[in-house]
């Protein structure tokens, strides 16, 4: 799944929280204003999102701790909201997938 996300989102950073089985693609502030898809929520202002340490890049079956499914390449490099939206609409992030 991590490889697919990396390709589809052009390497944009993605956090996976296996405890609640959710992926969070990091996009620029203000993205909620243009988000129009109901199958995935776009978290906005006032939302708390726990961010894993930068070196936590693999799934840990024992702790189920959040990790970087697509690691951050450099600070400030975020995903394109349109790419995330296209992936969600296409169903690429919806459904049960094996951890990678």
C-alpha positions in Angstrom: 0.0 0.0 0.0 2.8 2.4 0.8 4.4 2.0 -2.6 1.0 2.6 -4.3 0.3 5.7 -2.2 3.8 7.1 -3.0 3.3 6.7 -6.7 -0.3 8.0 -6.8 0.5 11.0 -4.7 3.9 11.8 -6.2 5.7 11.1 -3.0 3.5 13.3 -0.8 3.9 12.4 2.9 1.2 10.0 4.3 0.7 8.9 7.9 -1.0 5.5 8.6 -2.7 4.9 11.9 -3.3 1.2 12.0 -5.2 1.4 15.3 -8.1 3.1 13.5 -7.2 1.9 10.0 -6.8 5.3 8.5 -4.4 7.1 6.2 -3.7 10.8 6.4 -2.2 12.5 3.4 -0.6 15.8 4.3 -1.9 18.7 2.2 -1.6 22.5 2.4 -3.5 24.5 4.9 -6.9 25.7 3.6 -7.6 22.5 1.6 -10.9 22.0 3.5 -12.3 25.0 1.6 -12.1 23.1 -1.7 -12.7 19.5 -0.5 -16.0 18.2 -1.9 -15.8 14.4 -1.6 -17.8 12.8 1.2 -16.1 9.3 1.1 -13.1 10.9 2.9 -12.9 13.6 5.4 -10.5 16.5 5.0 -9.3 17.5 8.5 -9.3 21.2 9.0 -8.4 24.0 11.5 -8.7 23.0 15.1 -8.1 19.3 14.4 -5.4 17.4 16.4 -3.4 14.9 14.4 -0.6 13.0 16.1 2.5 12.9 13.9 4.9 10.0 14.2 8.6 10.5 14.6 10.3 10.9 11.3 12.2 7.6 11.7 9.0 5.6 12.3 8.5 4.3 8.8 7.3 0.7 9.3 4.2 -1.0 10.6 4.7 -2.4 14.2 2.3 -5.2 14.8 2.9 -5.1 18.6 2.2 -1.4 19.2 -0.1 -0.5 16.3 1.6 2.9 16.5 1.2 5.5 13.7 4.0 5.5 11.1 4.9 7.2 7.9 3.5 5.1 5.1 5.1 7.5 2.7 7.9 9.3 4.6 8.5 13.0 4.6 11.2 13.9 2.1 11.7 17.5 3.3 9.9 19.9 5.6 7.1 21.8 3.9 6.7 19.4 1.0 3.0 18.5 1.0 0.7 16.7 -1.3 -1.6 18.2 -3.9 -5.2 18.2 -2.8 -6.3 17.3 -6.3 -4.1 14.2 -6.4 -5.5 13.0 -3.0 -9.1 13.7 -4.1 -8.6 11.8 -7.4 -7.2 8.8 -5.5 -10.0 8.8 -3.0 -12.7 9.1 -5.7 -11.0 6.3 -7.7 -11.2 4.1 -4.7 -7.5 3.6 -4.3 -7.5 4.3 -0.6 -11.0 2.9 0.3 -11.3 -0.7 1.3 -9.3 -3.3 3.2 -5.7 -3.7 2.1 -2.8 -5.6 3.6 -0.2 -3.6 5.5 3.1 -2.9 3.7 
